[in-house]
């Protein structure tokens, strides 16, 4: 069965420090992996995705994520955190052949960046 | 936003009443989803559709039904609303191919009293 795990409910980091938000997944076939961000009382915004190719993908707002097939992980990273990065982050996976699988989300990680 | 609109945006209803939420898209995407978002649980898939009249259950489908009689509309019905169904409901579509991506509606806040 498809699943996504975000092991940390909350990540706290000081502004200017690097941040990592963790995600592991389980899916049959080749995974399609995504990160989304949600600001308070807003919908979800796309950050980045991995479909194929280079394991390091770059996305919006300076975020990047590294796909690690052997560890079935897709951790979100940013070299220097901003207070404005504080939000709820979701990892998602879509599997199945031909990209026809359902889209499953993790439970979300709250990122708190302190000045 | 891929032309996704949800209606209503807010609703308060009484326990035991049926409720239907509508998701409308304007770009003929094949895949549509309904999720609920609750604190501590993230986004959980209720039902999804992979074409007209083709639907399947997600992780939390009990108490919910869906219908998709035309490409642009995906309806979520709470047969008999309960307080545990108080939540924020999001509709989404996914595009296919190598540029696959998910786009979300703005959400519907449902309160069952």
HADDOCK unambig.tbl for C-alpha pairs under 7 A between the chains (distance, minus, plus):
assign (segid A and resid 43 and name CA) (segid B and resid 104 and name CA) 6.79 0.50 0.50
assign (segid A and resid 43 and name CA) (segid B and resid 105 and name CA) 6.93 0.50 0.50
assign (segid A and resid 43 and name CA) (segid B and resid 106 and name CA) 5.18 0.50 0.50
assign (segid A and resid 43 and name CA) (segid B and resid 107 and name CA) 6.71 0.50 0.50
assign (segid A and resid 44 and name CA) (segid B and resid 104 and name CA) 6.42 0.50 0.50
assign (segid A and resid 51 and name CA) (segid B and resid 98 and name CA) 6.90 0.50 0.50
assign (segid A and resid 99 and name CA) (segid B and resid 96 and name CA) 6.73 0.50 0.50
assign (segid A and resid 104 and name CA) (segid B and resid 45 and name CA) 6.83 0.50 0.50
assign (segid A and resid 105 and name CA) (segid B and resid 43 and name CA) 5.87 0.50 0.50
assign (segid A and resid 105 and name CA) (segid B and resid 44 and name CA) 6.86 0.50 0.50
assign (segid A and resid 106 and name CA) (segid B and resid 42 and name CA) 6.34 0.50 0.50
assign (segid A and resid 107 and name CA) (segid B and resid 40 and name CA) 6.58 0.50 0.50
assign (segid A and resid 107 and name CA) (segid B and resid 41 and name CA) 4.97 0.50 0.50
assign (segid A and resid 107 and name CA) (segid B and resid 42 and name CA) 3.77 0.50 0.50
assign (segid A and resid 107 and name CA) (segid B and resid 43 and name CA) 6.39 0.50 0.50
assign (segid A and resid 108 and name CA) (segid B and resid 42 and name CA) 5.24 0.50 0.50
